[in-house]
Amino acid sequence: METKQLPISPAQILDIVIRRRWIIMIPLFVAVVYGCYLSITLPKTYQSSTTILVQEQKVPDNYVQSIVSTDIQSRINTISQQVLSRTNLEKIIEQFSLYSKPENAGMFMEEKVDGVRKRIDIQTRRSGGSRGASSFSLTFKGGDPEIVMNVANTLATYFMDENLKLRE
């Protein structure tokens, strides 16, 4: 014997929701209260990002020999290792007083440098075929929006300066 199931009508669904409203409303209320609590108590984190466009040589190799022999990805990796070196990051830490709060007084400089390195993200994007332009995005995260912006700008400046040094 087969039993056919009748489709559930919208009125039946509404009746079920009304009868079981506490099963729906209590978790929803708890989630809203917990979300509000977290948004008030968690520390604010700001992120500053800068994108740098890298273009390959546009003049044909027949006329002008390229002075850069490596591809853009390896150049960016080399420059990022130099920019994210301990000496550069120590300058940034001291210049912007990144760990000047009393709770950071016992930290060693190596811990501070590692902390800054973890807050920096570098992503490379390739576009436009084999001879097109590439770009990379440099992102820094922190608690003070003005300091985060200044550190990201300083890191971008270091990248451009290192690129000029490599090309010389």
C-alpha positions as CSV (number, residue, x, y, z in Angstrom):
1,M,0.0,0.0,0.0
2,E,1.4,3.3,-1.0
3,T,0.7,6.4,0.8
4,K,0.8,9.7,-1.0
5,Q,2.1,12.7,0.8
6,L,0.3,15.9,0.3
7,P,2.3,19.1,-0.2
8,I,2.6,21.3,2.8
9,S,0.6,24.5,2.4
10,P,2.0,27.9,3.4
11,A,-0.7,28.1,6.1
12,Q,0.6,24.9,7.6
13,I,4.2,26.2,7.6
14,L,3.0,29.5,9.3
15,D,1.1,27.4,11.9
16,I,4.3,25.4,12.6
17,V,6.4,28.6,13.0
18,I,3.8,30.2,15.3
19,R,3.6,27.0,17.5
20,R,7.5,26.7,17.7
21,R,8.2,30.4,17.9
22,W,10.3,30.1,21.1
23,I,12.6,27.5,19.4
24,I,13.3,30.2,16.7
25,M,13.2,33.4,18.8
26,I,15.5,32.3,21.7
27,P,18.5,31.3,19.6
28,L,18.0,34.4,17.5
29,F,17.9,36.7,20.6
30,V,21.0,35.0,22.1
31,A,22.9,35.4,18.8
32,V,21.9,39.1,18.5
33,V,22.9,39.8,22.1
34,Y,26.2,37.9,21.7
35,G,27.0,39.8,18.5
36,C,26.3,43.2,20.1
37,Y,28.5,42.2,23.1
38,L,31.4,41.2,20.8
39,S,31.1,44.3,18.6
40,I,31.5,46.5,21.7
41,T,34.2,44.5,23.6
42,L,36.5,43.3,20.8
43,P,39.3,45.7,19.9
44,K,39.0,47.6,16.6
45,T,41.4,46.6,13.9
46,Y,42.1,48.9,11.0
47,Q,43.6,48.0,7.7
48,S,45.5,50.2,5.2
49,S,46.3,49.0,1.8
50,T,48.2,50.4,-1.1
51,T,48.5,49.0,-4.6
52,I,51.6,49.5,-6.7
53,L,51.5,49.0,-10.4
54,V,54.6,47.5,-12.0
55,Q,54.9,47.9,-15.8
56,E,57.5,46.1,-17.9
57,Q,59.6,47.9,-20.4
58,K,57.6,49.3,-23.2
59,V,60.4,50.2,-25.6
60,P,61.3,47.2,-27.9
61,D,64.5,45.3,-26.9
62,N,65.9,46.1,-30.4
63,Y,66.3,49.7,-29.4
64,V,67.0,49.7,-25.7
65,Q,68.4,46.7,-23.8
66,S,66.5,46.0,-20.7
67,I,68.4,46.6,-17.5
68,V,66.2,44.2,-15.5
69,S,66.8,40.5,-16.3
70,T,64.4,38.9,-13.9
71,D,60.6,38.6,-14.0
72,I,58.4,40.9,-11.9
73,Q,57.4,38.2,-9.4
74,S,61.0,37.4,-8.4
75,R,61.8,41.2,-8.3
76,I,58.9,41.8,-5.9
77,N,60.0,38.8,-3.8
78,T,63.6,40.2,-3.6
79,I,62.4,43.7,-2.8
80,S,60.0,42.5,-0.2
81,Q,62.7,40.5,1.6
82,Q,64.8,43.7,1.7
83,V,62.0,45.9,2.8
84,L,60.8,43.5,5.5
85,S,64.3,43.1,6.9
86,R,64.8,43.5,10.6
87,T,66.6,46.9,10.2
88,N,63.8,48.5,8.1
89,L,61.1,47.1,10.5
90,E,63.0,48.4,13.5
91,K,63.1,51.9,12.0
92,I,59.3,51.7,11.4
93,I,58.7,50.5,15.0
94,E,60.8,53.3,16.4
95,Q,59.5,56.0,14.0
96,F,55.8,55.3,14.7
97,S,56.2,54.0,18.3
98,L,54.3,50.8,17.5
99,Y,55.0,49.0,20.8
100,S,55.2,52.0,23.2
101,K,52.3,50.9,25.4
102,P,53.2,49.8,29.0
103,E,52.0,46.2,28.4
104,N,54.7,45.9,25.6
105,A,57.5,47.1,27.8
106,G,59.0,43.6,28.4
107,M,59.0,42.6,24.7
108,F,62.3,42.0,22.9
109,M,62.9,43.7,19.6
110,E,62.8,40.4,17.8
111,E,59.2,39.8,19.1
112,K,58.2,43.3,18.0
113,V,59.7,42.8,14.5
114,D,57.9,39.4,14.2
115,G,54.6,41.1,15.3
116,V,54.9,43.8,12.6
117,R,55.9,41.2,10.0
118,K,52.7,39.2,10.8
119,R,50.6,42.3,10.3
120,I,52.0,42.9,6.8
121,D,50.5,41.1,3.8
122,I,51.8,41.4,0.3
123,Q,49.8,40.0,-2.6
124,T,50.9,40.0,-6.3
125,R,48.4,40.2,-9.1
126,R,49.2,39.5,-12.8
127,S,47.2,40.9,-15.6
128,G,47.4,41.6,-19.3
129,G,49.2,38.6,-20.8
130,S,52.9,38.1,-20.9
131,R,53.9,41.7,-21.6
132,G,51.2,43.3,-19.5
133,A,51.3,45.2,-16.3
134,S,51.4,43.6,-12.9
135,S,50.6,45.0,-9.5
136,F,51.1,44.1,-5.9
137,S,49.1,45.1,-2.9
138,L,50.7,45.9,0.4
139,T,48.4,45.7,3.4
140,F,49.1,46.6,7.1
141,K,46.8,46.0,10.0
142,G,46.7,47.6,13.4
143,G,44.7,49.4,16.1
144,D,45.3,53.1,15.3
145,P,44.0,54.2,11.9
146,E,46.4,57.0,11.4
147,I,49.5,55.0,12.4
148,V,48.3,52.1,10.2
149,M,48.0,54.4,7.2
150,N,51.4,56.0,7.8
151,V,53.1,52.6,8.2
152,A,51.5,51.3,4.9
153,N,52.7,54.5,3.1
154,T,56.2,54.2,4.5
155,L,56.4,50.5,3.4
156,A,55.3,51.5,-0.1
157,T,57.9,54.2,-0.2
158,Y,60.5,51.6,0.9
159,F,59.4,49.3,-1.9
160,M,59.8,52.1,-4.5
161,D,63.2,53.1,-3.1
162,E,64.5,49.6,-3.1
163,N,63.3,49.1,-6.7
164,L,65.2,52.2,-7.7
165,K,68.3,51.0,-6.0
166,L,68.1,47.6,-7.8
167,R,67.6,49.4,-11.2
168,E,70.7,51.6,-10.6
